[in-house]
């Protein structure tokens, strides 16, 4: 179980960075060094798409980073009506609004678990990147507790983590990913969307 969680932690960290902000050149260089793997699931498929895309642009990384920054803004920011709005409340509220009670509920879950969100209130806490950060935070704590032999608390957080992922994120993140797949031909973000869907579909084993 711990090894699976450690692998998932790496995936969470990667996707969190991709969805929170446009990729820097240094980040792209790291992604270009990823080993291409046999595609056994959507996570592998998406990771390969990202790696292939970066490698195809390795001789123009500065320009490629600028291209991705433009695509990031178009998909997720706007100036208005971006095609892939990255907030849970948009998909889960009847009015297709952001900053709703859903956002407040997510914020409470963070606080109850002890996670302090950096730059609190600079963006709604139900942003996909922050929700991935929350899952990553819980995963990190679970690994640490298991390695210290504190199985009871680790199991409690494991249940909290899976409930948030399976009952909350699974209800909207695949819809968000489908929007990306419908509105971009860029393999970097297509790969990210495929990875996200693969991550949500993982069935954790205690």
Buried (B, 14 or more C-beta within 10 A) or exposed (E): EEEEBEEBBEBBBBBBBBBBEBBBEEBBBEBBEBEEEEEEBBBBBBBBBBBBBBBEBEEEBEEBBEBBBEBBEBBBEEEEEBEBBBBBBBBBBEEEEBBBEBBEBBBEBBEEBEBEBEEEEEBBBBBBBBBBBBBBBBBBBBBEBBEEEBEEEBBEBBEBBBEBBBEBBEEBBBEBBEBBBEBBEBBBBBBBBBBBBBBBEBEBEE
